Amino acid sequence: MQRREFIKGVGAGSLALGVSVAGVKSAEAKAEHKWKMVTTWPKNFPGLGTGVNKLAELVTEMSGGRIQIKVYGANELVPAFEVFDTVSRGTAEIGHGAAYYWKGKSEAAQFFTTVPFGMTAQEMNGWLYHGGGLELWQELYARFGLIPAPAGNTGVQMGGWFNKEINSVSDLAGLKMRIPGLGGEVLKRAGGTPVNLPGGEIFTSLQSGAIDATEWIGPYNDLAFGLYKAARYYYYPGFHEPGTTLEAIINKDAFDALPEDLQSVVLNACKVVNLDMLAEYTARNPVALQTLLTKHGVDMRPYPDDVIAKLRELSAEVVAEVADKDEFSKKVYASYQKFLTQAKEWTRISEVAYLKARDAG
């Protein structure tokens, strides 16, 4: 009855409720949680860095200011590849990066970013949110006092930038290429030398000749880094990263210190950014690609069929061997492979069939 009277606009009730709400808001304002976020990305870098900023802003907005997050780009507070340990120790409450950077902690971590010739972004989201993938990821990171959450996806990436033509598998022999994760192991198996570099060091390394080639992400980010100035050939497709999931990693003690409603805010803000980043790359990549081709005269080429065939063969070997290194990796691989097998059949008669039909004319 009191609720109905309030809705009708009873002045005394409205005033009393207003005072009550104001009191609650005042109490909440005094209970702010101030977090630090460390990232593997250059500060404010398009897509990745700006996506991290959006995540911090969303958490603050959705929490009514009860959580405030200060974002630090790579090397501002800690180096790019120390993000995992920094959040695990509790020096920062949250981080953002990609799980394949932490393969030194566990080989299984790589499956939660991307697998060569593996799942697309849509399929990865299906596995993580509804196929048991996220539960396995949580189980792994719990060992380190962390909670993971998908927080961005770049979609299918480009194959990379090269200072020489790739006409056969033999052209990969001796090639020093910046390529992380399982893709790097595939290159190594093909005779190349994988190099793991944070984004901020890629351009100078390519320009100086410290590396012969690099993959980064795709046209949107490659244009921003000016990679076309340091390499001539731009190859596709990105067999090594067909749907790259980025992560938020949250210190468990900091998360547990939040009330349930704020825990929900943090996790749902990650979901929003996971969707929004993929949408942004889908919108920006085509525009950036045209700029690279028409304005900068980039020489874009597909990998030769025999090169792709060999890389596919090597990828299957590498992934199977990584999965066989320990029991948890076997467990994750089994879940990943089961979902991929199911998803491939549906993708074949839905997405693939439709795209072929659409582009046939």
Buried (B, 14 or more C-beta within 10 A) or exposed (E): EEEEEBEEEBEEBBEEBEEEEEEEEEEBEEEBBEBBBBBBBBBEBBBBBBBBBBBBBBBBEBBBEBBEBEBBBBBEBBBBBBBBBBBBEEBBBBBBBBBBBBBEBBBBBBBBBBBBBBBBBBBBBBBBEEBBBBEBBBEBBEEBBBBBBBBBBBBBBBBBBBBEEBEEBEBBEEBBBBBBBBBBBBBBBBEBBBBEBBBBBBBEBBBEEEBBBBBBBBBBBBBBBEBBEBBEBBBBBBBBBBBBBBBBBBBBEBBEEBEEEBBEBBBBBBBBBBEBBBEBBBEBBEEBBEBBBEEEEBEBBEBBEEBBEBBEBBBEEBBEEBBEEEEBBBBBBEBBBEBBEBBEEEBEEEEEEEEEEEEEE
